[in-house]
Amino acid sequence: MPFRITPEASQMFAEVTGRPGPRAGSLLGTLTPNFDYVPGRTAPTGFPGF
């Protein structure tokens, strides 16, 4: 899921730093879900059973 700079965030950056803010709509970061855990299923431990 991409996160983009809003016009308000760009304006706030410019006011705080006194320099031009990042362009509105530019990519700030990306959130990537991690599906390592599935509820109700036991994950293998990686160790042999005794």
PDB file of N, CA, C and O in Angstrom:
ATOM      1  N   MET A   1       0.852  -1.159   0.000  1.00  0.00           N
ATOM      2  CA  MET A   1       0.000   0.000   0.000  1.00  0.00           C
ATOM      3  C   MET A   1       0.905   1.232   0.000  1.00  0.00           C
ATOM      4  O   MET A   1       1.674   1.426   0.941  1.00  0.00           O
ATOM      5  N   PRO A   2       0.829   2.042  -1.010  1.00  0.00           N
ATOM      6  CA  PRO A   2       1.692   3.228  -1.074  1.00  0.00           C
ATOM      7  C   PRO A   2       1.154   4.383  -0.210  1.00  0.00           C
ATOM      8  O   PRO A   2      -0.055   4.584  -0.094  1.00  0.00           O
ATOM      9  N   PHE A   3       2.072   5.118   0.378  1.00  0.00           N
ATOM     10  CA  PHE A   3       1.732   6.328   1.112  1.00  0.00           C
ATOM     11  C   PHE A   3       2.340   7.502   0.347  1.00  0.00           C
ATOM     12  O   PHE A   3       3.525   7.492   0.013  1.00  0.00           O
ATOM     13  N   ARG A   4       1.527   8.498   0.080  1.00  0.00           N
ATOM     14  CA  ARG A   4       1.972   9.638  -0.714  1.00  0.00           C
ATOM     15  C   ARG A   4       1.887  10.927   0.102  1.00  0.00           C
ATOM     16  O   ARG A   4       1.083  11.035   1.028  1.00  0.00           O
ATOM     17  N   ILE A   5       2.722  11.898  -0.252  1.00  0.00           N
ATOM     18  CA  ILE A   5       2.740  13.207   0.412  1.00  0.00           C
ATOM     19  C   ILE A   5       1.483  13.980   0.034  1.00  0.00           C
ATOM     20  O   ILE A   5       1.146  14.093  -1.144  1.00  0.00           O
ATOM     21  N   THR A   6       0.799  14.506   1.032  1.00  0.00           N
ATOM     22  CA  THR A   6      -0.380  15.336   0.771  1.00  0.00           C
ATOM     23  C   THR A   6       0.056  16.785   0.611  1.00  0.00           C
ATOM     24  O   THR A   6       1.140  17.158   1.059  1.00  0.00           O
ATOM     25  N   PRO A   7      -0.774  17.605  -0.023  1.00  0.00           N
ATOM     26  CA  PRO A   7      -0.431  19.028  -0.131  1.00  0.00           C
ATOM     27  C   PRO A   7      -0.239  19.679   1.242  1.00  0.00           C
ATOM     28  O   PRO A   7       0.621  20.544   1.407  1.00  0.00           O
ATOM     29  N   GLU A   8      -1.043  19.262   2.225  1.00  0.00           N
ATOM     30  CA  GLU A   8      -0.923  19.821   3.574  1.00  0.00           C
ATOM     31  C   GLU A   8       0.421  19.450   4.210  1.00  0.00           C
ATOM     32  O   GLU A   8       1.053  20.289   4.852  1.00  0.00           O
ATOM     33  N   ALA A   9       0.859  18.207   4.036  1.00  0.00           N
ATOM     34  CA  ALA A   9       2.143  17.773   4.591  1.00  0.00           C
ATOM     35  C   ALA A   9       3.295  18.515   3.915  1.00  0.00           C
ATOM     36  O   ALA A   9       4.263  18.895   4.573  1.00  0.00           O
ATOM     37  N   SER A  10       3.191  18.717   2.626  1.00  0.00           N
ATOM     38  CA  SER A  10       4.234  19.439   1.900  1.00  0.00           C
ATOM     39  C   SER A  10       4.317  20.884   2.394  1.00  0.00           C
ATOM     40  O   SER A  10       5.412  21.415   2.582  1.00  0.00           O
ATOM     41  N   GLN A  11       3.187  21.505   2.598  1.00  0.00           N
ATOM     42  CA  GLN A  11       3.138  22.885   3.095  1.00  0.00           C
ATOM     43  C   GLN A  11       3.697  22.970   4.516  1.00  0.00           C
ATOM     44  O   GLN A  11       4.445  23.896   4.829  1.00  0.00           O
ATOM     45  N   MET A  12       3.344  22.019   5.374  1.00  0.00           N
ATOM     46  CA  MET A  12       3.838  22.015   6.741  1.00  0.00           C
ATOM     47  C   MET A  12       5.361  21.857   6.760  1.00  0.00           C
ATOM     48  O   MET A  12       6.043  22.534   7.530  1.00  0.00           O
ATOM     49  N   PHE A  13       5.890  20.981   5.928  1.00  0.00           N
ATOM     50  CA  PHE A  13       7.335  20.796   5.825  1.00  0.00           C
ATOM     51  C   PHE A  13       8.008  22.107   5.431  1.00  0.00           C
ATOM     52  O   PHE A  13       9.024  22.489   6.011  1.00  0.00           O
ATOM     53  N   ALA A  14       7.440  22.788   4.450  1.00  0.00           N
ATOM     54  CA  ALA A  14       8.006  24.059   3.987  1.00  0.00           C
ATOM     55  C   ALA A  14       7.974  25.111   5.089  1.00  0.00           C
ATOM     56  O   ALA A  14       8.932  25.869   5.244  1.00  0.00           O
ATOM     57  N   GLU A  15       6.897  25.168   5.851  1.00  0.00           N
ATOM     58  CA  GLU A  15       6.789  26.157   6.929  1.00  0.00           C
ATOM     59  C   GLU A  15       7.783  25.873   8.052  1.00  0.00           C
ATOM     60  O   GLU A  15       8.371  26.802   8.606  1.00  0.00           O
ATOM     61  N   VAL A  16       7.973  24.611   8.389  1.00  0.00           N
ATOM     62  CA  VAL A  16       8.859  24.241   9.498  1.00  0.00           C
ATOM     63  C   VAL A  16      10.329  24.406   9.128  1.00  0.00           C
ATOM     64  O   VAL A  16      11.120  24.893   9.935  1.00  0.00           O
ATOM     65  N   THR A  17      10.698  24.008   7.925  1.00  0.00           N
ATOM     66  CA  THR A  17      12.108  24.015   7.536  1.00  0.00           C
ATOM     67  C   THR A  17      12.533  25.298   6.825  1.00  0.00           C
ATOM     68  O   THR A  17      13.722  25.611   6.769  1.00  0.00           O
ATOM     69  N   GLY A  18      11.571  26.038   6.284  1.00  0.00           N
ATOM     70  CA  GLY A  18      11.911  27.233   5.520  1.00  0.00           C
ATOM     71  C   GLY A  18      12.418  26.914   4.127  1.00  0.00           C
ATOM     72  O   GLY A  18      12.931  27.792   3.432  1.00  0.00           O
ATOM     73  N   ARG A  19      12.280  25.683   3.722  1.00  0.00           N
ATOM     74  CA  ARG A  19      12.703  25.232   2.388  1.00  0.00           C
ATOM     75  C   ARG A  19      11.489  24.636   1.677  1.00  0.00           C
ATOM     76  O   ARG A  19      10.504  24.295   2.332  1.00  0.00           O
ATOM     77  N   PRO A  20      11.539  24.506   0.371  1.00  0.00           N
ATOM     78  CA  PRO A  20      10.413  23.890  -0.341  1.00  0.00           C
ATOM     79  C   PRO A  20      10.174  22.463   0.143  1.00  0.00           C
ATOM     80  O   PRO A  20      11.115  21.697   0.353  1.00  0.00           O
ATOM     81  N   GLY A  21       8.921  22.126   0.312  1.00  0.00           N
ATOM     82  CA  GLY A  21       8.575  20.782   0.753  1.00  0.00           C
ATOM     83  C   GLY A  21       8.606  19.790  -0.398  1.00  0.00           C
ATOM     84  O   GLY A  21       8.746  20.189  -1.555  1.00  0.00           O
ATOM     85  N   PRO A  22       8.477  18.505  -0.098  1.00  0.00           N
ATOM     86  CA  PRO A  22       8.412  17.511  -1.165  1.00  0.00           C
ATOM     87  C   PRO A  22       7.176  17.753  -2.023  1.00  0.00           C
ATOM     88  O   PRO A  22       6.172  18.281  -1.543  1.00  0.00           O
ATOM     89  N   ARG A  23       7.251  17.375  -3.260  1.00  0.00           N
ATOM     90  CA  ARG A  23       6.136  17.583  -4.184  1.00  0.00           C
ATOM     91  C   ARG A  23       4.919  16.773  -3.727  1.00  0.00           C
ATOM     92  O   ARG A  23       5.046  15.593  -3.400  1.00  0.00           O
ATOM     93  N   ALA A  24       3.760  17.395  -3.705  1.00  0.00           N
ATOM     94  CA  ALA A  24       2.523  16.710  -3.326  1.00  0.00           C
ATOM     95  C   ALA A  24       2.278  15.552  -4.291  1.00  0.00           C
ATOM     96  O   ALA A  24       2.391  15.704  -5.507  1.00  0.00           O
ATOM     97  N   GLY A  25       1.943  14.403  -3.731  1.00  0.00           N
ATOM     98  CA  GLY A  25       1.688  13.212  -4.530  1.00  0.00           C
ATOM     99  C   GLY A  25       2.906  12.313  -4.683  1.00  0.00           C
ATOM    100  O   GLY A  25       2.792  11.199  -5.194  1.00  0.00           O
ATOM    101  N   SER A  26       4.095  12.796  -4.238  1.00  0.00           N
ATOM    102  CA  SER A  26       5.281  11.952  -4.352  1.00  0.00           C
ATOM    103  C   SER A  26       5.229  10.840  -3.304  1.00  0.00           C
ATOM    104  O   SER A  26       4.600  10.986  -2.256  1.00  0.00           O
ATOM    105  N   LEU A  27       5.888   9.749  -3.601  1.00  0.00           N
ATOM    106  CA  LEU A  27       5.845   8.560  -2.750  1.00  0.00           C
ATOM    107  C   LEU A  27       6.638   8.789  -1.474  1.00  0.00           C
ATOM    108  O   LEU A  27       7.807   9.172  -1.525  1.00  0.00           O
ATOM    109  N   LEU A  28       6.007   8.557  -0.330  1.00  0.00           N
ATOM    110  CA  LEU A  28       6.658   8.675   0.970  1.00  0.00           C
ATOM    111  C   LEU A  28       7.187   7.322   1.423  1.00  0.00           C
ATOM    112  O   LEU A  28       8.277   7.241   1.990  1.00  0.00           O
ATOM    113  N   GLY A  29       6.433   6.270   1.182  1.00  0.00           N
ATOM    114  CA  GLY A  29       6.834   4.924   1.592  1.00  0.00           C
ATOM    115  C   GLY A  29       5.772   3.929   1.193  1.00  0.00           C
ATOM    116  O   GLY A  29       4.711   4.295   0.688  1.00  0.00           O
ATOM    117  N   THR A  30       6.069   2.670   1.424  1.00  0.00           N
ATOM    118  CA  THR A  30       5.144   1.592   1.059  1.00  0.00           C
ATOM    119  C   THR A  30       4.986   0.655   2.243  1.00  0.00           C
ATOM    120  O   THR A  30       5.970   0.267   2.873  1.00  0.00           O
ATOM    121  N   LEU A  31       3.760   0.296   2.540  1.00  0.00           N
ATOM    122  CA  LEU A  31       3.456  -0.679   3.582  1.00  0.00           C
ATOM    123  C   LEU A  31       3.190  -2.011   2.902  1.00  0.00           C
ATOM    124  O   LEU A  31       2.307  -2.115   2.051  1.00  0.00           O
ATOM    125  N   THR A  32       3.955  -3.029   3.280  1.00  0.00           N
ATOM    126  CA  THR A  32       3.798  -4.357   2.703  1.00  0.00           C
ATOM    127  C   THR A  32       3.369  -5.317   3.805  1.00  0.00           C
ATOM    128  O   THR A  32       4.098  -5.485   4.782  1.00  0.00           O
ATOM    129  N   PRO A  33       2.204  -5.952   3.675  1.00  0.00           N
ATOM    130  CA  PRO A  33       1.769  -6.891   4.711  1.00  0.00           C
ATOM    131  C   PRO A  33       2.653  -8.142   4.716  1.00  0.00           C
ATOM    132  O   PRO A  33       3.197  -8.547   3.688  1.00  0.00           O
ATOM    133  N   ASN A  34       2.776  -8.727   5.885  1.00  0.00           N
ATOM    134  CA  ASN A  34       3.563  -9.940   6.060  1.00  0.00           C
ATOM    135  C   ASN A  34       2.625 -11.017   6.591  1.00  0.00           C
ATOM    136  O   ASN A  34       2.059 -10.862   7.673  1.00  0.00           O
ATOM    137  N   PHE A  35       2.455 -12.093   5.854  1.00  0.00           N
ATOM    138  CA  PHE A  35       1.509 -13.139   6.210  1.00  0.00           C
ATOM    139  C   PHE A  35       2.211 -14.389   6.736  1.00  0.00           C
ATOM    140  O   PHE A  35       1.846 -15.504   6.364  1.00  0.00           O
ATOM    141  N   ASP A  36       3.224 -14.212   7.606  1.00  0.00           N
ATOM    142  CA  ASP A  36       3.925 -15.356   8.179  1.00  0.00           C
ATOM    143  C   ASP A  36       3.063 -16.132   9.168  1.00  0.00           C
ATOM    144  O   ASP A  36       3.285 -17.328   9.361  1.00  0.00           O
ATOM    145  N   TYR A  37       2.103 -15.494   9.789  1.00  0.00           N
ATOM    146  CA  TYR A  37       1.280 -16.123  10.812  1.00  0.00           C
ATOM    147  C   TYR A  37      -0.136 -16.320  10.288  1.00  0.00           C
ATOM    148  O   TYR A  37      -0.768 -15.381   9.804  1.00  0.00           O
ATOM    149  N   VAL A  38      -0.618 -17.537  10.389  1.00  0.00           N
ATOM    150  CA  VAL A  38      -1.995 -17.840  10.014  1.00  0.00           C
ATOM    151  C   VAL A  38      -2.708 -18.301  11.279  1.00  0.00           C
ATOM    152  O   VAL A  38      -2.335 -19.336  11.832  1.00  0.00           O
ATOM    153  N   PRO A  39      -3.726 -17.572  11.766  1.00  0.00           N
ATOM    154  CA  PRO A  39      -4.409 -17.958  12.999  1.00  0.00           C
ATOM    155  C   PRO A  39      -4.980 -19.375  12.903  1.00  0.00           C
ATOM    156  O   PRO A  39      -5.534 -19.771  11.878  1.00  0.00           O
ATOM    157  N   GLY A  40      -4.830 -20.127  13.999  1.00  0.00           N
ATOM    158  CA  GLY A  40      -5.405 -21.464  14.070  1.00  0.00           C
ATOM    159  C   GLY A  40      -4.492 -22.556  13.537  1.00  0.00           C
ATOM    160  O   GLY A  40      -4.826 -23.736  13.644  1.00  0.00           O
ATOM    161  N   ARG A  41      -3.362 -22.200  12.973  1.00  0.00           N
ATOM    162  CA  ARG A  41      -2.422 -23.201  12.473  1.00  0.00           C
ATOM    163  C   ARG A  41      -1.135 -23.110  13.273  1.00  0.00           C
ATOM    164  O   ARG A  41      -0.665 -22.016  13.584  1.00  0.00           O
ATOM    165  N   THR A  42      -0.573 -24.244  13.600  1.00  0.00           N
ATOM    166  CA  THR A  42       0.678 -24.274  14.338  1.00  0.00           C
ATOM    167  C   THR A  42       1.837 -24.219  13.358  1.00  0.00           C
ATOM    168  O   THR A  42       1.907 -25.008  12.416  1.00  0.00           O
ATOM    169  N   ALA A  43       2.739 -23.285  13.586  1.00  0.00           N
ATOM    170  CA  ALA A  43       3.902 -23.141  12.712  1.00  0.00           C
ATOM    171  C   ALA A  43       4.942 -24.205  13.067  1.00  0.00           C
ATOM    172  O   ALA A  43       5.113 -24.514  14.246  1.00  0.00           O
ATOM    173  N   PRO A  44       5.625 -24.760  12.101  1.00  0.00           N
ATOM    174  CA  PRO A  44       6.675 -25.716  12.409  1.00  0.00           C
ATOM    175  C   PRO A  44       7.801 -25.034  13.179  1.00  0.00           C
ATOM    176  O   PRO A  44       8.125 -23.874  12.922  1.00  0.00           O
ATOM    177  N   THR A  45       8.398 -25.767  14.130  1.00  0.00           N
ATOM    178  CA  THR A  45       9.429 -25.173  14.975  1.00  0.00           C
ATOM    179  C   THR A  45      10.787 -25.198  14.330  1.00  0.00           C
ATOM    180  O   THR A  45      11.645 -24.396  14.699  1.00  0.00           O
ATOM    181  N   GLY A  46      11.026 -26.090  13.374  1.00  0.00           N
ATOM    182  CA  GLY A  46      12.330 -26.188  12.758  1.00  0.00           C
ATOM    183  C   GLY A  46      13.233 -27.161  13.479  1.00  0.00           C
ATOM    184  O   GLY A  46      14.345 -27.414  13.015  1.00  0.00           O
ATOM    185  N   PHE A  47      12.796 -27.723  14.606  1.00  0.00           N
ATOM    186  CA  PHE A  47      13.581 -28.703  15.346  1.00  0.00           C
ATOM    187  C   PHE A  47      12.916 -30.075  15.228  1.00  0.00           C
ATOM    188  O   PHE A  47      11.687 -30.158  15.225  1.00  0.00           O
ATOM    189  N   PRO A  48      13.690 -31.140  15.131  1.00  0.00           N
ATOM    190  CA  PRO A  48      13.088 -32.468  15.072  1.00  0.00           C
ATOM    191  C   PRO A  48      12.403 -32.821  16.382  1.00  0.00           C
ATOM    192  O   PRO A  48      12.836 -32.399  17.454  1.00  0.00           O
ATOM    193  N   GLY A  49      11.346 -33.587  16.288  1.00  0.00           N
ATOM    194  CA  GLY A  49      10.625 -34.019  17.498  1.00  0.00           C
ATOM    195  C   GLY A  49      11.384 -35.112  18.224  1.00  0.00           C
ATOM    196  O   GLY A  49      12.133 -35.868  17.604  1.00  0.00           O
ATOM    197  N   PHE A  50      11.196 -35.202  19.538  1.00  0.00           N
ATOM    198  CA  PHE A  50      11.860 -36.233  20.339  1.00  0.00           C
ATOM    199  C   PHE A  50      10.890 -37.299  20.736  1.00  0.00           C
ATOM    200  O   PHE A  50      11.266 -38.254  21.416  1.00  0.00           O
TER     201      PHE A  50
END
